[in-house]
Amino acid sequence: MHTLDLMEQAIEAAQAMGYSVRREWLGGAAGGRCEFGGRRWIFLDLSLNQLEQLDQLREALASAPERHTIPMGATLEAFVGDRRAAA
């Protein structure tokens, strides 16, 4: 699967979990999952390349408490994995 296809699937999964996904120029300093203003967000850093942004999404999805509440395709499921199992 291509990076852009996987990115699109990951964004759709995040939105299904109730997150809004924003792309902002963060200069490599930040990114990931947070909550403010009564909304849940995932920020992707536009200063990073697509693979690095995809990794930000993977980290955010893998650590999300809602992770197992939505169905994901086999490729996205394998990509996201389960960080709790690694801990």
C-alpha beads as a LAMMPS data file, in Angstrom:
LAMMPS data file: protein, C-alpha beads

87 atoms
86 bonds

1 atom types
1 bond types

-500.0 500.0 xlo xhi
-500.0 500.0 ylo yhi
-500.0 500.0 zlo zhi

Masses

1 110.0

Atoms # bond

1 1 1 0.000 0.000 0.000
2 1 1 1.254 3.469 -0.838
3 1 1 2.110 5.981 1.875
4 1 1 -0.661 8.368 0.833
5 1 1 -3.278 5.595 0.880
6 1 1 -2.161 4.509 4.340
7 1 1 -2.180 8.146 5.499
8 1 1 -5.745 8.569 4.240
9 1 1 -6.870 5.389 6.033
10 1 1 -5.158 6.487 9.250
11 1 1 -6.815 9.920 9.113
12 1 1 -10.199 8.292 8.545
13 1 1 -9.579 5.994 11.535
14 1 1 -8.631 8.987 13.707
15 1 1 -11.781 10.811 12.662
16 1 1 -13.867 7.712 13.405
17 1 1 -12.384 7.800 16.934
18 1 1 -13.546 11.406 17.280
19 1 1 -10.283 13.222 16.549
20 1 1 -9.916 16.207 14.275
21 1 1 -6.706 16.054 12.258
22 1 1 -4.867 19.301 11.573
23 1 1 -1.785 19.871 9.507
24 1 1 0.325 22.728 10.850
25 1 1 3.885 23.910 10.336
26 1 1 5.408 23.038 13.713
27 1 1 9.074 23.159 12.761
28 1 1 9.764 19.602 13.884
29 1 1 9.105 20.531 17.509
30 1 1 5.812 18.801 18.128
31 1 1 2.857 16.881 16.822
32 1 1 0.606 14.087 17.951
33 1 1 -2.552 13.621 19.961
34 1 1 -3.961 16.181 22.413
35 1 1 -7.185 17.632 23.766
36 1 1 -8.119 21.272 24.198
37 1 1 -11.166 23.441 23.841
38 1 1 -13.362 20.443 24.489
39 1 1 -12.124 18.750 21.294
40 1 1 -9.655 15.998 20.562
41 1 1 -6.939 16.679 18.019
42 1 1 -4.106 15.040 16.178
43 1 1 -1.566 17.521 14.843
44 1 1 0.665 16.600 11.925
45 1 1 3.814 18.630 11.435
46 1 1 4.079 19.885 7.841
47 1 1 7.810 20.474 8.283
48 1 1 8.216 16.676 8.294
49 1 1 8.124 14.463 5.222
50 1 1 5.145 12.203 4.515
51 1 1 6.683 9.132 6.153
52 1 1 7.410 11.101 9.323
53 1 1 3.861 12.505 9.346
54 1 1 2.531 8.984 8.890
55 1 1 4.629 7.906 11.871
56 1 1 3.063 10.721 13.925
57 1 1 -0.346 9.331 13.002
58 1 1 0.728 5.780 13.849
59 1 1 1.945 6.847 17.279
60 1 1 -1.248 8.804 17.951
61 1 1 -3.515 5.938 16.888
62 1 1 -1.523 3.267 18.695
63 1 1 -1.671 5.175 21.976
64 1 1 -5.323 6.282 21.684
65 1 1 -7.601 4.772 24.346
66 1 1 -10.283 4.338 21.648
67 1 1 -7.872 2.324 19.497
68 1 1 -9.820 -0.939 19.635
69 1 1 -13.298 0.563 19.306
70 1 1 -13.269 0.929 15.534
71 1 1 -12.604 -1.564 12.750
72 1 1 -9.459 -1.040 10.698
73 1 1 -8.324 -2.705 7.518
74 1 1 -5.670 -5.393 7.875
75 1 1 -2.872 -3.205 6.503
76 1 1 -3.638 -0.280 8.813
77 1 1 -4.116 -2.635 11.769
78 1 1 -0.697 -4.188 11.168
79 1 1 0.908 -0.774 10.680
80 1 1 -0.554 0.728 13.850
81 1 1 0.120 -2.367 15.956
82 1 1 -0.484 -2.318 19.664
83 1 1 1.915 -0.261 21.783
84 1 1 0.466 -1.756 24.968
85 1 1 1.778 -5.173 23.931
86 1 1 5.273 -3.727 23.573
87 1 1 5.259 -2.114 27.023

Bonds

1 1 1 2
2 1 2 3
3 1 3 4
4 1 4 5
5 1 5 6
6 1 6 7
7 1 7 8
8 1 8 9
9 1 9 10
10 1 10 11
11 1 11 12
12 1 12 13
13 1 13 14
14 1 14 15
15 1 15 16
16 1 16 17
17 1 17 18
18 1 18 19
19 1 19 20
20 1 20 21
21 1 21 22
22 1 22 23
23 1 23 24
24 1 24 25
25 1 25 26
26 1 26 27
27 1 27 28
28 1 28 29
29 1 29 30
30 1 30 31
31 1 31 32
32 1 32 33
33 1 33 34
34 1 34 35
35 1 35 36
36 1 36 37
37 1 37 38
38 1 38 39
39 1 39 40
40 1 40 41
41 1 41 42
42 1 42 43
43 1 43 44
44 1 44 45
45 1 45 46
46 1 46 47
47 1 47 48
48 1 48 49
49 1 49 50
50 1 50 51
51 1 51 52
52 1 52 53
53 1 53 54
54 1 54 55
55 1 55 56
56 1 56 57
57 1 57 58
58 1 58 59
59 1 59 60
60 1 60 61
61 1 61 62
62 1 62 63
63 1 63 64
64 1 64 65
65 1 65 66
66 1 66 67
67 1 67 68
68 1 68 69
69 1 69 70
70 1 70 71
71 1 71 72
72 1 72 73
73 1 73 74
74 1 74 75
75 1 75 76
76 1 76 77
77 1 77 78
78 1 78 79
79 1 79 80
80 1 80 81
81 1 81 82
82 1 82 83
83 1 83 84
84 1 84 85
85 1 85 86
86 1 86 87
